[in-house]
């Protein structure tokens, strides 16, 4: 069984929030943890100077409408505030990153300070980055299996230590604390004390100028609202507005604007997108004899049709 997840987003910078068109206010919000993460990054930079910083771009863009990886790569190469000494775009797996760090210790003899990981992802499932080359996508379950199978060897404290920070840049993955904890274990947290942080907000990058000057790229965070619906009953725009209005009655948001727009034209615009979320349903039986026989497609269909809650 599958459900579609409808995302409506309003984008904010890490320093300012575009509340309405033309109105800019400082970010002071319980829902916006981006500023807190930025503060942690600044602490790492301050406490570990002259430690080396490095960014891993862990994917390739598949759409001209979402140049996430390309823009992030340029951002961490030229940004005055967030530029890192190295930007690596050849490693697309967590194991690949670990091995790269192990095989390329900082020349100054100190452990890495900031390690950025840029990967698409979501709080419900996983990251698009793989666990290891040609392996599965990175999730709580796939990392747990890799850790049980001793796929990862802890990184020595001359590579990363308790003052190092692994900063995962994705969409809302900071809401999945178990994923962050397993990533920390993959990087050897039990031995070296490294921390893994990620924002609970959506994150992306965009140009401020029409001539697409790399120097004008900025990083943005987006507040999100969710609406779930079954793929067999997709609401129209009016239906989406009604759903969002009922789910978030306290929000003063122009839902119609966000529902109409599938792509953002300017930072601060409302827009939306949808994607499929698999749903796993577990049934427990006390006796082995109670377990239904579902070894054919027809039997699986018959069993599913007899369980009304699964169809809702």
Steps between C-alpha positions, in 0.01 A plus 500: 500500500624850418406851594603825340648774710423857403757755609431871517808706573587856583870568473707692752866583513716387787508860625171652387146379444287621211169517683315681221613649174696811582500436874821368653528409866772343710464129562383447857285190485471178697443320170815634335799312635716608208650792692589263784682265260683794345612603848636149561693520173645834604605353834679216320678747273599717793610222732696303243689764301711424305324168440414401144141510372371285214175457304375186326244545220336158506280498193425636153209716390228334292289808432572848372240627747694374798875561469556407862836328467652736242403810696615350830835412344552857383375641829755312710774593255447877498277605792668757719340354813476126429782426254693184587859425412397202291187402304486135390239377250633150430367321809132404492488267800552529875771234490669689215507816711644310797771347284582834340545663839711208620722509190534881493584619852537879533849622417518710818487186715176599673169314462239643262286776649191516276391223262199594283293221343261624227232246409133498409294331766186515708409445862269207427723261308863553412774690321565468129867442587590131509635313801786363289574502124225317306326434831163607641392854579590624846224441754476399865456136398775482237747672733412263783566203276830648377607564859410142599699371202804714600494685168635811673830524682518783757692805389802571718506811715773645280231517224195613698436536872246636748570856379418406139153551352334297224237739360242322286328732250167349392125559521365467851731209586573662836158371605630143473727484804552125466644552152741763632600271788576213262699729274705608800570133578605443138757778541622344823323709764529224760879526477571858389194692628418673169164680476250489211259793460230586248222758476137401551406737217526450126823636354596618154713749307412775252645796309423854610584645157350432158845462342559201729820628649642222724591762757128576542396146599340485842383215720135498603287311747132427440212458738268221388141390537392145418185345359458129433263350248442169328626482137156382390333819623720798410333826607477798267651834599187604688505170685862551603422847631215359709722221638782737596260754651350231723835350597659836583221737610740720698728572201453825305626361170381569145430132429367574149831652394699199617262247346521672160881504488702184440831682468644798676593808300633716784629425849214544742231373259251237608504187287427129525593154377384143554664161526412143585547375856495120542299382799605186688224323693598228746259228609579283803363151561523298819503162327681396185180333382327840503738649243314537167632334187597783262741324266319606182389840374132400513529384862677821596228704329223303667664539840546874445138550391383319815690747721314827470738710719780436251292649220418825675 
